[in-house]
Amino acid sequence: MVLVDDAGKAFPTINHSPWVGVTLADFVMPFFLFVVGLSVSLVFK
């Protein structure tokens, strides 16, 4: 998330989008939470 918060012009694909729109950075946290939830469910199965 450090790169997303202050990526500047070095990585335009991971910059946050303006108010309307979606970029790759907008999927990082939800995907991480999905993977953690999947891992926890598999561990306690």
Protein Blocks (a to p, Z undefined) as FASTA:
>chain_A
ZZmmmnojmlmmlgccdfbdcdfklmmmmmmmmmmmmmmmmmmZZ
